[in-house]
């Protein structure tokens, strides 16, 4: 491969965009738990955003949250519906546990409010479809909270695939996880989370490769789920182990449109540091994306591009890129791009139409694992 081709994938320098402060956005936060901390930290950095309202089901939790983050004058509510009824908002961040994502998002869209919905989009495909129907009838902006999309190295993966250097993609291996990294709180109970590692970090691994190849429609899936670590006090806090009833490991073989197969696995806990690097195989080349010890939304090191050049088997290292924003955070970029889309009438940074396929795969893995064989992935008409 010539230097000219390799130069396509050399990191480029970026300049910071200026923010128009003449139009301010009124934000509310639904759910003031752990994930909301990253949201409020990012929103506080935006000179054109006012955080004016918050809602949480636990009495006093929202008030303590905004006091801790030194955001005065925020109107706090015991539920999202009363907040939507009493506040004039431009946007809300839905930061609740998985099982309430659909309800909160649909209600906000129906109230004429733009929504940034945290991942995973929902628990089931049907819930995701209902959200998209609400999005369409409202005419408001809905973006799903996949901050890894903002990472320059993730963008490079997509650039490499779209360059044609790999040829036709036919096989992908992806996943990741943690040797030990079981969360607690609402993440580990089915009544609140619905799904475990599969939804929590599995959705990220799926988005990394599906976004790169243009999100082809999923056709079939053979899925597997287990929980050998979470419920075991040998590997988990005894109190958390006693209430753990979601998956801590999942794997699947997925067929996609375009004659592409996807080999996937994800874990909160296992007896190994990684289940393997991500690899994308094409007819003209292949790409290896190093894994991380704990899946954190980026890549574990320089990527390698494999090609045949003049009859020789060669490989090239793709340099790592640095983030372009002065704040250094993917969460900030996620929220900034969402706010900019609202103000400029742009498209959602992470559109629901794509993440519907992500969700359908996750839901398909759950359903396939339950019955023990491959199933067709069915997505209702919207």
C-alpha positions, 0 to 999 in steps of 0.5 A: 500500500502506498504512502498516499493510501496510508495518509488517508488514515493519519490523524488530522488536527482540529480547531474548537468550534465557537458556541453561539450564546445568543440562544439559550437552551433549557435542560431538564434531567430525568433520573439523578443517579450515577450516569446523570453525574456525567451529564450535569458535569458536561452541561455545566461547561456549556455557556448556552445551557441552563439546567432548570429542572430535575426529577427523581422517584426517590424523595430528596434525591434530586435536591441533593444531586443539584446541591452537590453539583452547585446548580442553584434554582433548579426546580425538582419534581418527584416524577418526570410527568410532573416536571414535563407538565410544569416546565417549559423545556428545550431538552431532557436527558433521560438517565433512568434505569433501563426499564423506564427508558421507553416511558420517560422518553415517549412522554417527553417527546409527546410533550414537545421536548427534545430527548437525549436518551442514555444507552441501552435504548430500551430493553425490548425491540417493541419498546424501541419501536414505540419510542421511534413512533413518538419521535416521528409524531412529535417532530422533535430530536431524539439522540441515543447516548453512545458517546464512543461515536465521538471518539476520533479512533472510532471515527477512524474505524468507519473511515477505513471501512468506507475507504474501500481498502478492506473490500467487501466486508464478510466477517466481524468478530467483536465484543470485550468486557472485564475480568472483574467489573460487575456494577451494582445499584439498579444494573444487576436486577431484572426489575430495573435493568432488564438486561445485564452486561449485554445491554450495559456494555454490549450495546457499545461493542455492537455499535462500534462495528455496525456503525462502521459498516453502515448498520445493515439490517440484522436477519437472524441470531443464535444467542447465549447468556449466563450468570456464573459470577454475579450471583456467586459471593466468591466473585461478588459482594454477598449482598449484591450476589443475593439480588443479582438476576441478569446476565454477566456474560453473553455471546451470539452469532448474528447474520446481517444483510449483505452476507455479513456474519457477526461473532459477538461476546461481552462480559462483566466478569470472566477468567481472562482479561479479554475475549479477543480483539475486534477484527473486520475481515474483507475481501481486500484487507482486514482490520484489527482493533485492539481490545481494552482491559475494561471496555471504555468506549475507545480502542486499546492501542494502534489499529493494524490494517492488513493488505496484499501489496504487489504480491506481498502480505503486509500490515500497516499500523494506524496511529492513534488519534487524540480528541479534539475538544479542550474538555477532553471528554466524550460525554461533553462531545455527546451532549454538545453535538446534541445541543448543537443539533437542536439549535441548528436544526440538524440531524440527531448525532446518534439516530434512533433508526440505527440503534433500533437495529442494535436493540433488535440484536440485543433483544434477539440474543435474549429471546434466542438464549431463552429457547436455545436455538437460532431465531429470525430477528423481527422488527415491527413496521413503524 
